[in-house]
Structure formats: structure tokens, C-alpha cells
């Protein structure tokens, strides 16, 4: 990341605030567009905050669950195939816990307010 100011976080906050301000002064399609832009800026901000950490944790968990190494995308593909074919039925609690955590991770990026307190990381 750049060491100059404003940094990426500050830029995202500023653009989000600008879009929210435009939305508050607008109606109809323009308001909707500004709200969508502000929402997406928030998603990008949260994605940058947790993406690398989540990917590494998920990769480690999949390696343990599947008993093999690989890229995150290869491991996800293998996980999905094994679940579909019933090959993880004997490890169902661990497979379910992993899948649930993936949903929590994704919602924490896209719409964290939808999570109950027990699933929030803040």
C-alpha cells in the first residue's frame, strides 16, 4: 500500500461519505445510484480489511479437512465435489462448520449488520 496521504482507507471513507451526501440530497434513480455506490465502497473497504486473513484461514481449514494441500480455489473445488458426492459425510460436523463459517465470512463483508452478535467480529 502507498505510504502517501490520503491512504486507501481514507479515500474509500471520503468517497463513501460523498456518495451518501449525494444520496441524501437526491431522489429517484440518482439517489439509488448513489446509495449503491456507497454500499459497494463499503464492501470494498471491508474486503480489503479481511480478505487476506480470511483466505489464509480458509485454506488452512480446507487442508486439514481434506487432508491435502493446494490453492484456495482448488481446495474449494475439491470440498464442493466431496460434499456433493457424500465423501465428507463421516466428517459432517467439521464440513458443516466450515461451510457455515464461509457464509459468516461473506456476510461480514457484504452486509455485516445482518449477522447476529455471536457471529460478528467487531
N, C-alpha and C positions, 0 to 999 in steps of 0.2 A: 504494500500500500504506500501511497505517497506520503511524504512527511511534510508536505506543504499544507497551508491552511487556505481554504476550508478542506477538511478531510472528507472522505466518502460519507461517513455518518452525518456530518454537518450538512453536506449537500442534500442528502436524502431528506433530512428533517426539514430543511428550508423549502425544498420543492413540495414536500407533503403539505406543509403549512400554507404555501402559496395556493396549491390546488384546493385545499379546504376553504381558504378565504374566497376564492373564486366561486366555489360551490355555494357558500353562504350568501353571496350576492347575486346568484343566478337562479334561473328556473328552467324547467323542462330539460331538453336534451343537453344543453350546456352544463347544467347542474349535475346531471347524471354522468356526463363525460368527466367532469372534474372530480366527482366522488370516486369513480372507477380508477382514475389516475392516482388519487391519494391512497386508495386501497392497495393498488399494485406497488406503489412506492413503499408502503408499509410491509408488504410481503417480501420485497427485495431486501429491505433493511433486516428483517428477521432471518431471512435466508442467509445473508452474509454473516450474521451473528452465530448461527448454529450449524451451518451446512457441513463444514469440515469435521467438526466434532461428531455430529450425528452419523455421517458416512463411515467414519473410522469405527465407531462403536458398533454400528450395524454390521460392518464387515467382520469384526471380531466375533460377534454373536453368531453370525451365519457360519463362520469357520468352525466354531465349536459345535453348533447344531448339526451341520452337515458332515463334519469330520474331514474337511478338505480345505485347501487354500485356493484363492483365486481373486479376481477383480470383483468389486461390488456388484457389477451388472451380471457377471457370470454366476455368482453365488445366488443372487436373486432369482435368476432364471432357473437354476437348479432347485432352489427352495420351492418355487411355484410348481415346477414339474413334479417334484416328490410329493407335495401336498395333494395335487390333482390325482396322482396315481395311488394314494394311500400309503406311500412309503414312509411317512412320518407318523403314522397312526400310533405306533408304540412310543413316540415322543410327543404325543399330542399336547400335553400341558406346556412344554417348552416351545413348541411350534405356535401354539395359540398365543402365548405370552409375547413371543417375538412379533407376530402379526399385529397384535393389539398395540404394542409399542410403536410400530410403524405408523399406525393411524394417529396415535397421540403425537408423534413427531411431526407428521404432515399437518395436522390441525394446529399445532403450536406455531407453525409458520404461516399458514393461510388465515386462520381466524382463532387466535388463542383465547379470546373471550368465550368461545363455545365450550372450552374444557372446564370440567368441574375442578374445584380447588385441589383435589387429590392428584390430579394429572398435570397441574401447572408447575412449571419450573421456577417461577418468579417468587 
